[in-house]
Amino acid sequence: MSAEPSGPAKKPSIVLTAGSKVKVRSAGTRDDALVSTGVFRGLVSVGGDNSLAVELDGTVKDEKGKIRLIPLNALLALDVLEAAKVEEEKRTDPGAPGYFR
């Protein structure tokens, strides 16, 4: 008998990282969803409501480079087309004492 667990291999956790290419479907008109394709830039809080910030890629004319804020409560679906690598948070503050490092 083997001492190792025979269950399925542990999958890595899913993380939505800034710089990932995404396609977001959100509440639009009564019959159609609003589709936004571009690069995820992060979460933004406006008036206490959190929103996804997506830099649009220009799949719709005259929208390239614009930042669209999509409230989380309007989110219907989010497809991660290309995931960006998770980078370690790096802080360089030369004025901070050593015990804050």
N, C-alpha and C positions, 0 to 999 in steps of 0.2 A: 504494500500500500504506500501511496505517496503522501508526504506531509504537506504538499503544496495544495492550495485551493484549486478545485477543478472548475470553478465558475467562469463566466465570460471575463475577458480582459477589461480592465477599467479604462473607460474612454476619457479623454481629456475634457475638461469643462469648456463650455462655450462662452466666449468673451467677445463682445462687440467692441472693437478697438477703433480709435480715431484713425482715419486713413483707409478704412475698408470701403470697398465699392459695394453699394447697396441699391436695392430697388424696393421702394416703400409704397404700399397701397394704404391710403388713408381716406377718411370720410370726405366725400366731395358733394356732388349733387344728389338728389334723392335716388336716382337710378344708377349713377356711375361713381366709381371710386376715383380719387385723384392719384395718379401714378407719378412718383418722383424717383428719378434715377440719378445717381451721382456718388460723391464721396462723403461718408459719415465724418463729421467734424467734432461731434461731442454732444453733451447734454447742456441745455440752456434753461435757466429758470426765469420766467417772465411773469411778474405779478403773482408769484407763488405757484404757478403751473409749470411743470417740467415739459420741455419739448426736445425733439431730436433736431439737430442742426445738420442739414444735408446741403453740400455744395453741388448744385445741379450741373450735369455734364453736357447739356446742349442737345439732348435727344428731342426736345421741343424747341422750336425756333425762338431766338432772342432770350433764352433763359440760361445760357452757359455762363458759369461763374457766379450766378446769384445764389444766395444762401436762403434756403427754405426752412422755416421753423415749423415742425409738425408736432402739435400737442400730443402727448402720450395717450390721452383719452380718445383721440381721433384715429389712432393707429389701428389698422385692420390686419396688415401683414407686413413682414420685413424679410426680404430675401438677401442673404449675404452672397454677393456674386464673387468677390475676391476678398479674403480676410487679410488684414495687415497683421504683421507680427507684433506681439506684445513686447513693448520695451520697458526695461526697468526704469522706475522713476529716479531721475538724477537731480540732485539739488546741490548747487554750488553757491554757498553764501560765505565768502571769506571773513565776514565780520562776526559770524556766530561763534560762540565759545565751543570748545571741543566736546562738551557733554551734550550738545544738540546734534551731533553728527551721527 
